Amino acid sequence: MRFDQAVVWNKGGLGLGWHYRRNYEFVMIAHPRRGKMKWEAQFRDRRTANIVEIPRVPPRKDGHPTPKPVELVRHFLTLHGKEGDVVCDPFAGAGATCVAAKSLGMRYIACELDPHWHAVAERRLAEMDGGITIATTPRRRRAASPQRRERELRIPGPGCAAARRRRSRA
């Protein structure tokens, strides 16, 4: 990905902290390295400010520590995507990006390490379908052979057998 620019999200009200309380966050805009920034046809000639004013999600005692409004995500997805596109959120939290993508007819790939927030996001998405839940965790199966596990890996990490072989050849 290539960084394009930063957009300021003006959350309104006062942020957390003491003295100077930040009421904004940066939204980093990026696109694939080889390619141009994608603007959908209906917005191509529109002048879009780099300050977006969308109210923040009021903090709740049992809520996510840094919630993002679905409307904020929907704003950017509408500018840069269309129905059927795939959206990736590597830090899904409570699932605002997935909810926004789904509401616009887009597909999504999301990751969340915290099991609690993963469950919250899954519940939010199920509510959009009238309670239908889509399995998001792999079912247990018996252990695969090392060769089969290696074939199943798509991105070789440092512990992957393919990565170890490449290092040993170097």
C-alpha positions as CSV (number, residue, x, y, z in Angstrom):
1,M,0.0,0.0,0.0
2,R,1.1,3.5,-0.6
3,F,0.2,6.4,1.6
4,D,-1.8,9.1,-0.2
5,Q,-2.8,11.6,2.4
6,A,-4.2,12.2,5.9
7,V,-7.8,13.3,6.4
8,V,-8.9,14.8,9.7
9,W,-12.0,13.4,11.4
10,N,-13.4,16.2,13.5
11,K,-15.3,14.3,16.2
12,G,-16.9,17.3,17.8
13,G,-17.0,17.9,21.5
14,L,-14.0,17.4,23.7
15,G,-11.7,14.4,23.7
16,L,-10.2,12.6,26.6
17,G,-7.2,14.0,28.5
18,W,-6.3,17.1,30.4
19,H,-5.7,20.7,29.3
20,Y,-5.6,20.4,25.5
21,R,-8.2,17.7,24.8
22,R,-8.0,16.3,21.3
23,N,-11.3,16.2,19.4
24,Y,-10.0,14.9,16.2
25,E,-8.3,11.8,14.7
26,F,-6.4,11.2,11.5
27,V,-7.7,8.9,8.9
28,M,-4.9,7.6,6.7
29,I,-5.8,7.2,3.0
30,A,-3.8,4.7,1.1
31,H,-4.1,2.7,-2.2
32,P,-2.2,-0.2,-3.9
33,R,1.3,0.7,-4.8
34,R,0.8,0.2,-8.5
35,G,-2.3,2.1,-9.3
36,K,-4.2,5.3,-8.9
37,M,-6.4,6.3,-6.1
38,K,-9.9,4.9,-6.8
39,W,-12.7,7.4,-6.9
40,E,-16.1,6.3,-7.9
41,A,-17.7,7.9,-10.9
42,Q,-20.4,9.9,-9.1
43,F,-17.7,11.5,-6.9
44,R,-14.9,11.9,-9.4
45,D,-15.4,15.6,-10.0
46,R,-16.6,16.4,-6.5
47,R,-14.3,18.5,-4.3
48,T,-13.9,16.7,-1.0
49,A,-12.4,18.5,2.0
50,N,-9.7,16.8,4.1
51,I,-11.7,17.6,7.2
52,V,-14.7,15.3,7.8
53,E,-17.2,16.3,10.5
54,I,-19.1,13.3,11.7
55,P,-20.1,13.0,15.4
56,R,-18.2,10.5,17.5
57,V,-19.8,7.5,19.1
58,P,-20.5,8.4,22.7
59,P,-18.4,6.3,25.1
60,R,-20.2,3.6,27.0
61,K,-19.0,1.8,30.1
62,D,-19.4,-1.6,28.4
63,G,-18.5,-0.3,24.9
64,H,-15.3,-0.5,22.8
65,P,-12.5,1.8,24.1
66,T,-12.1,3.5,20.6
67,P,-15.4,3.1,18.7
68,K,-15.7,4.4,15.2
69,P,-19.1,5.6,13.8
70,V,-20.4,3.4,11.0
71,E,-21.3,6.7,9.2
72,L,-17.6,7.7,9.1
73,V,-16.5,4.4,7.5
74,R,-19.5,4.5,5.1
75,H,-18.4,8.0,4.0
76,F,-15.0,6.7,2.8
77,L,-16.3,3.5,1.4
78,T,-18.8,5.4,-0.7
79,L,-16.1,7.7,-2.1
80,H,-13.6,4.9,-2.9
81,G,-15.7,1.7,-3.5
82,K,-18.8,0.3,-5.0
83,E,-21.1,-2.6,-4.5
84,G,-19.3,-6.0,-4.7
85,D,-15.8,-4.6,-3.8
86,V,-13.9,-6.2,-1.0
87,V,-13.0,-4.1,2.1
88,C,-10.2,-5.2,4.5
89,D,-10.1,-4.1,8.1
90,P,-7.1,-5.6,10.0
91,F,-8.2,-4.1,13.3
92,A,-12.0,-4.7,13.3
93,G,-12.8,-3.9,16.9
94,A,-16.6,-3.9,17.3
95,G,-17.0,-4.3,13.5
96,A,-18.0,-0.8,12.3
97,T,-16.2,-1.3,9.0
98,C,-17.9,-4.6,8.4
99,V,-21.3,-3.1,9.2
100,A,-20.7,-0.2,6.8
101,A,-19.4,-2.5,4.0
102,K,-22.3,-4.8,4.4
103,S,-24.9,-2.0,4.3
104,L,-23.3,-0.8,1.0
105,G,-23.4,-4.3,-0.5
106,M,-19.6,-4.7,-0.3
107,R,-17.8,-7.8,1.0
108,Y,-15.3,-7.6,3.8
109,I,-12.4,-9.3,5.4
110,A,-11.7,-8.4,9.0
111,C,-9.4,-9.5,11.8
112,E,-9.8,-9.0,15.5
113,L,-7.5,-10.6,18.1
114,D,-9.7,-10.0,21.2
115,P,-12.3,-12.7,21.4
116,H,-14.8,-10.4,23.1
117,W,-14.8,-7.8,20.4
118,H,-14.8,-10.5,17.7
119,A,-18.0,-11.8,19.3
120,V,-19.5,-8.3,19.4
121,A,-18.8,-7.7,15.7
122,E,-20.2,-11.1,14.8
123,R,-23.4,-10.3,16.7
124,R,-23.8,-6.9,15.0
125,L,-23.4,-8.5,11.6
126,A,-25.9,-11.3,12.5
127,E,-28.4,-8.7,13.6
128,M,-28.2,-7.2,10.1
129,D,-29.3,-10.6,8.7
130,G,-32.1,-11.0,11.1
131,G,-30.2,-13.3,13.4
132,I,-28.4,-15.5,10.9
133,T,-24.9,-16.1,12.0
134,I,-22.1,-17.0,9.6
135,A,-19.3,-19.2,10.9
136,T,-16.1,-17.2,11.3
137,T,-13.9,-19.6,13.2
138,P,-12.6,-22.9,11.7
139,R,-14.1,-26.1,12.9
140,R,-11.9,-28.5,14.7
141,R,-10.5,-31.3,12.6
142,R,-7.8,-33.8,13.1
143,A,-4.3,-32.7,12.6
144,A,-3.1,-32.4,9.0
145,S,0.2,-33.8,7.8
146,P,3.1,-31.2,7.7
147,Q,2.9,-31.3,3.9
148,R,-0.8,-30.5,3.9
149,R,-0.4,-27.7,6.4
150,E,2.3,-26.2,4.3
151,R,0.1,-26.2,1.2
152,E,-2.7,-24.5,3.2
153,L,-0.5,-21.6,4.3
154,R,-0.9,-18.7,1.9
155,I,1.4,-16.2,3.5
156,P,4.6,-17.7,4.7
157,G,5.5,-16.3,8.1
158,P,8.8,-16.7,9.9
159,G,7.8,-20.0,11.4
160,C,6.5,-21.5,8.2
161,A,8.4,-24.4,6.7
162,A,8.6,-22.6,3.3
163,A,10.1,-19.6,4.9
164,R,12.7,-21.7,6.7
165,R,13.7,-23.4,3.5
166,R,14.2,-20.1,1.8
167,R,16.4,-18.9,4.7
168,S,18.5,-22.1,4.6
169,R,19.1,-21.7,0.9
170,A,20.3,-18.1,1.3
